[in-house]
Amino acid sequence: MAVLSPGAVPSALLRKDGESLLEFTKAMGILKAFSLIDADDRETNYRMHDLVHLATQEWLESQAKRATYEKGALQVLADKFPSGESQQWDQCKKIYPHAGVVEHFDTSSASTSLQKARLKQKMANYVRAQDQYDPAMKRHEEAAEAFQKERRTRDLETLNNMSDMGLTLTYQGCATKGERLLRTATSGIEEIQGPQDLNTMNHLARLAENLLCQAKFSTAERIYRRVYTNRKAILGEGHLDTLLSLSYLGPPLEWLGRLEESEDVNQRAVGGMQRILPVHHASLYLAEIKLCFILQKRGKLEEAESSARRSLENRLAIYGPGHKWVGWSTQTLSLTLRDQGRHEEALYHSKAVVQMREREFPANHILVIKAIYTLAFLYHGLQGYDQASIHYLDCLARAQMSYGLLHPLPVAIRAQYLRMIERMTDVELNWRTFVSPRAFWMTLSPKQFSILAHFVGVPDPQRHNRNVGVELLETYCFVLVTYARQLWHRVMHMVIIGLIILSVILCESMIFSWIDRRIPFS
């Protein structure tokens, strides 16, 4: 305890492997009796008093034993720090402060260097799950350097860490770099463990997720289907990993326009998870959100609203208002309310999503951009053009800062903004004149880039089979033509103004010339 953080230490870190509960309780009881430590009510966490903590460190230093205990603490943390799965987050949160101390211990031997690398890799996985991508990437790079130093280039641990780095890069928005690392890691793991191994399937699923982020939907669907087929054969239809694979299939099918098939796999995944998981489980929540989105996009608004409200109530009860996972349910609810014409409620929830995203994520995170764009689109449809312009331009600035000026996403956002400016005087563009509110929002849907249409929940079925390259070409051409037309109008205005000024000057000259001839001044 003396070489760990002064805060509460979970008993799992202190209890030795093979030590009975009776022996452990007796040892802790002696320390408590001398007031060296105290414990919580359930005696699951122990804390050393600050003065005792400092004095013990000084004593270890004087006895030249501190390095020995630091080495032991490093080994314990490397072994017992969880892998970072969602169901382990509470445990990770308790251990993380102690791991943060241990990771900075000075180590020289090869064995301790590898233990530190393993610890850093696990810590990186946890902070990545908390959307802290820069600290995660830094630790993955340090772990990779340690593995490489020991010449373990094709070692399974090295390849797993490489895969983790690829996934982190994907979440950072560097999907192309991430794909290279994921392909290399997955190929190496497949060679070592075999093409049907479950670990190979896990890394293939990561690669598919990366491809999905790059709009390579057909390839992503093919890989996800392979993962699902293999897991089903090995684990069975009702296993959680199999059901997760089924849930993963939903988004690529949705993006490919196969909405009915996407709904079917999502319904099966949610139904299976509800039978085996508690209501608060993260995997069940994410599967339910995917199902809500597809129901909303298929126009099954009452069912989507009911599912979104139920999910939102569960999340609020577990995490409280403002938590990032509450944002998904709130956003889906906002879209379903909008499509039913309940625009005041939709605006309220859409604004709440923006506030949650900005509080939980970096300013230029894709989820922040998506939330702001969705709010801008809502104002756009309600003819609140001033507010829509503010949010479109804010969204555009963030996207350009994150992805660059010529990236398809900011160009497509600019295209939608220009489209709004061009049609601001169109009196027929009013949701009350349409058969249903959803029909209006479908008409207003972004035409240049289907990804934006998916952002706001109104994809055009006629554009699902369009080639992404063709869409991008249309987007760039639309923006260029619009700006060229605006430039032409400005040039023509300047020419006309110039001609008027020239005409005035000529007329003035002619008038004065006539006056000079007609009126003698001498």
Secondary structure, 3 states (H helix, E strand, C coil): CCCCCCCCEEHHHHCCCCCCHHHHHHHHHHHHHCCCEEECCCCCEEEECHHHHHHHHHHHHHCCCHHHHHHHHHHHHHHHCCCCCHHHHHHHHHHHHHHHHHCCCCCCCHHHHHHHHHHHHHHHHHHHHCCCHHHHHHHHHHHHHHHHHCCCCCCHHHHHHHHHHHHHHHHHCCHHHHHHHHHHHHHHHHHHHCCCCHHHHHHHHHHHHHHHHCCCHHHHHHHHHHHHHHHHHHHCCCCHHHHHHHHHHHHHHHHCCCHHHHHHHHHHHHHHHHHHCCCCCHHHHHHHHHHHHHHHHCCCHHHHHHHHHHHHHHHHHHHCCCCHHHHHHHHHHHHHHHHCCCHHHHHHHHHHHHHHHHHHCCCCCHHHHHHHHHHHHHHHHCCCHHHHHHHHHHHHHHHHHHHCCCCHHHHHHHHHHHHHHHCCCCCCCCHHHCCCHHHHHHHHCCCCCHHHHHHCCCCCHHHCCCCHHHHHHHHHHHHHHHHHHHHHHHHHHHHHHHHHHHHHHHHHHHHHHHHHHHCCCC
